[in-house]
Amino acid sequence: MAWIRLDPITRRRLERFRSIKRGWYSLVVLGAAMVLSVFASFLAESRALVVWYGGRVYFPTFTYYEAGRFGQEPPPGWGTGDLEADYLRLQREWDLERVLYERERTAIVGDDRVALAALEEKYANRQNRVFMPPIPWDPYRSDFWYNEILRDVQAELDRDANLRAELLARRDGLDELADAIASGDIETMLADPERSLTGDLLGLARSGAMPSLAGLGALPPTAPDLRRHHYLGTDSQGRDVASRLLYGFRISIFFSLFLVLVSQVVGTAVGSLQGYIGGRFDLLSQRLIEVLLSIPFLYVVIIMGALFAPTFWLLLAIMAAFQWITITFYMRTEMYREKTREYCLAARSYGASHARVVFRHLLPNSLTPLVTFTPFAVVAAIFTLTALDYLGYGLPAPTPSWGEMLDQALLAENRDRLWLTLAPFGALTFTLVLVVFIGESVREAFDPKRYSRYE
């Protein structure tokens, strides 16, 4: 990085920071997590990354495609142009066609072209492909499959459409149920009161006679399930916890970084001017700061939330209006002390301008409080946003946020759903530990007692 010119003291400080392993590795991990969160729409999204259909390539991440574009049938009462394609279901349907094609292909004797042509026409979608993100759920989509699949299969059985019921069960990975339907054993099982007290699939699932149906027929929240790609389960609205955790991290970390950047820049500027100029400016600005300190922050948030719909930028502006005050006291004290040092007096005697004295001499030697408190300011910003979301005064629903996830986890009916508790608490703890490790390492590396610059 020869194109970046760093003075020897800064280079030694950076080398010192890199030698502190816990801080350096924490920075790498946190930076990687931030980069991944920026591309969250490619990691956790209900839209497919790539669809290969009819010899053409589609990129649904960037373009809306209706269900009819890929030959997908909409629910009863809906038109093909009313709904976007359900890519996860589309993937399962095409995967099933490939399996059934290979199964029936082996039953064809010899090179029967007529039978092969009929089979290829029957499974025309077998060569199509859907490539989904690692987490095929966006943070807003609800999944009620657990409560609906048995009802849908039961409806086909009631209409004596056993083939359709078998395909529906096999499409969604319920192979044990599909085999029972194909063999006809399902009728015997449903007629047995010990296996199904209610005589339907829901009773069969609740009795435990078919272990693969355990957990079906239940309302969310549901436990982690690799079959449906809910790696951390679902919440009370059936939304994927892992997806909401990822998007919530992006909101929390960038909100805190923007807030700290704005507040520290404003606080450093005001505090430095107070200490360097002094006099009436210092006196009047201190009185203004005391007035702002007397205003209850939470009341301001409640009032603004009642008058305006809370948004990311509105909350950022409200919090930035108060967060800059703390650092002004420390920067003001540092400036008062440093401007009386000999190196500053020498610079003035050589005719240095006020801007050169402040930016070249005073600020580099007054940054200890800024470096020390910035990591803790990031931690405080994350805590504040989480607390506001938890109390209901933060970002509006259904915005994915850790505070809202904690609120769900602590409800009386969800306290035994450990995945709802461990996911947000674990993510919050892990993130804060990384930030603290980085802050401690930066503070140690930039310690002015180790490397000082008096110019």
C-alpha positions, 0 to 999 in steps of 0.5 A, spaced: 500 500 500 505 504 497 500 509 495 497 511 502 503 515 506 503 514 513 507 517 518 512 513 522 508 513 528 501 511 525 505 505 522 508 503 529 501 504 532 497 500 526 503 494 527 502 494 534 494 493 533 495 488 528 500 484 534 494 484 539 491 478 536 484 478 539 483 485 537 485 484 530 481 477 529 475 481 532 476 486 526 477 481 521 471 477 523 466 483 524 468 486 518 467 479 514 460 479 517 459 487 515 460 485 508 456 479 508 450 483 511 451 488 505 450 482 500 444 479 505 439 479 499 444 474 496 444 470 502 437 470 505 432 471 500 425 468 498 427 470 490 432 465 487 439 467 485 438 464 478 433 460 474 434 456 468 428 455 464 426 453 457 434 454 455 434 461 458 437 464 464 433 469 469 435 473 475 429 474 479 433 477 485 433 483 480 427 482 476 420 481 478 417 474 475 410 472 475 408 465 477 406 464 470 412 465 467 415 459 469 408 455 468 407 455 475 400 454 477 397 459 482 392 458 488 385 457 486 382 464 485 388 467 483 391 469 476 398 467 474 399 475 473 397 476 481 402 473 484 410 472 484 413 465 482 414 461 489 421 459 487 422 454 493 416 450 491 418 451 484 425 448 485 422 442 489 417 441 483 422 440 478 427 436 483 421 431 483 420 431 476 427 429 475 426 423 480 420 421 477 423 421 470 429 417 472 424 412 476 420 411 470 425 411 465 428 405 468 422 401 467 422 402 459 424 396 455 429 397 450 429 404 446 422 405 445 422 412 442 414 413 443 415 411 450 421 415 451 418 421 447 411 421 452 415 420 458 419 426 456 413 430 454 410 428 461 416 431 465 418 437 461 421 441 466 426 436 468 432 440 465 430 446 468 434 448 475 432 453 480 438 456 484 436 458 491 440 463 496 443 459 502 437 461 506 431 461 502 427 466 506 427 473 506 425 476 513 418 478 512 415 472 509 411 467 513 412 460 512 405 456 514 407 450 511 407 446 517 400 447 518 398 447 511 401 441 508 397 435 512 391 439 510 392 440 503 394 432 502 388 430 506 384 434 501 387 430 495 385 424 499 378 426 500 377 427 493 380 420 492 386 423 488 391 419 491 396 420 485 396 427 486 396 426 494 402 422 493 406 427 489 404 433 493 407 429 499 413 427 495 414 434 493 415 436 500 420 431 502 415 427 506 417 420 503 414 416 508 407 419 507 408 418 500 410 411 500 404 409 505 399 413 500 402 409 494 402 402 497 395 404 500 397 403 507 395 410 509 387 408 509 389 402 514 393 407 518 387 412 518 382 407 520 386 405 526 384 409 532 390 408 536 394 411 530 390 416 528 384 418 533 381 423 529 381 419 523 385 424 518 393 426 517 393 431 523 391 425 528 396 421 525 402 426 526 399 427 533 399 420 535 407 419 533 405 413 529 409 416 523 415 419 526 417 423 519 410 427 521 412 429 528 411 437 528 406 438 522 400 441 523 402 446 529 402 453 528 409 457 529 414 458 532 417 452 529 423 449 531 430 449 527 428 444 521 433 443 515 428 440 511 425 447 510 432 450 511 429 454 517 436 453 520 434 457 527 427 456 526 421 460 525 418 466 530 411 467 532 409 469 525 412 464 521 418 468 519 425 465 518 429 467 525 436 466 521 434 471 516 431 476 520 438 475 525 442 477 518 438 483 516 437 485 524 445 485 524 446 489 518 441 495 521 444 495 528 451 495 526 450 500 520 446 504 525 451 504 530 456 506 526 453 512 522 451 514 529 457 514 532 461 517 526 456 523 526 456 524 534 463 523 534 465 528 529 460 533 531 462 532 539 470 533 537 469 539 533 464 543 538 469 540 544 475 542 540 473 549 539 470 550 546 477 548 549 481 552 544 477 558 543 475 559 550 472 565 553 464 567 551 464 562 546 465 556 551 461 559 556 455 560 551 456 553 548 456 550 555 450 553 557 446 550 551 449 543 552 446 543 559 440 545 556 440 539 552 442 535 557 436 536 561 431 534 556 429 526 557 431 523 551 426 517 551 420 522 552 423 526 545 423 519 542 416 517 544 413 524 542 417 524 535 414 517 534 407 519 535 408 525 530 412 521 525 412 514 523 419 512 526 424 511 520 432 509 520 434 516 518 429 519 523 431 515 529 439 516 527 437 524 527 434 524 534 439 520 537 445 524 534 442 530 537 444 528 544 449 523 543 455 528 541 454 531 547 458 526 551 465 527 547 465 534 548 467 534 555 473 530 554 475 534 548 474 540 551 479 538 557 484 535 552 484 542 548 485 546 554 491 542 557 494 541 550 494 548 548 498 550 554 504 545 552 511 548 549 510 545 542 503 549 541 507 555 544 513 554 539 508 553 533 505 559 535 511 563 536 513 561 529 507 564 526 503 558 525 495 559 523 490 557 528 488 551 523 495 548 523 495 549 530 489 545 531 489 540 526 497 539 525 499 539 533 493 539 538 488 534 535 493 528 534 495 529 541 488 530 543 485 524 540 486 519 546 479 520 549 476 519 542 479 513 541 478 510 548 470 512 548 468 510 540 468 503 541 464 503 547 459 508 543 458 503 538 456 498 544 451 503 547 448 505 540 447 498 539 444 497 546 440 503 545 437 501 538 435 494 541 432 497 547 428 502 543 425 496 538 424 492 544 420 497 548 416 498 541 419 505 540 424 503 535 423 501 527 416 500 525 414 493 524 415 488 521 422 491 520 427 485 522 431 488 529 434 484 534 430 488 539 423 485 536 426 478 536 428 479 544 421 481 545 418 475 542 423 471 545 421 473 552 413 473 551 410 467 556 408 463 551 415 463 547 419 462 553 420 454 552 422 456 545 429 456 546 431 458 539 427 464 539 432 466 545 438 464 544 439 467 537 438 474 538 442 474 545 447 470 542 448 474 536 448 481 540 453 478 545 458 476 540 457 482 536 458 486 543 464 482 545 468 483 538 467 491 538 469 491 545 476 487 543 477 491 538 476 497 542 481 495 547 486 493 542 485 500 539 486 503 545 492 500 547 495 501 540 494 508 540 496 509 547 499 516 547 504 514 553 507 509 548 507 513 541 507 521 542 507 526 537 509 533 539 510 537 533 
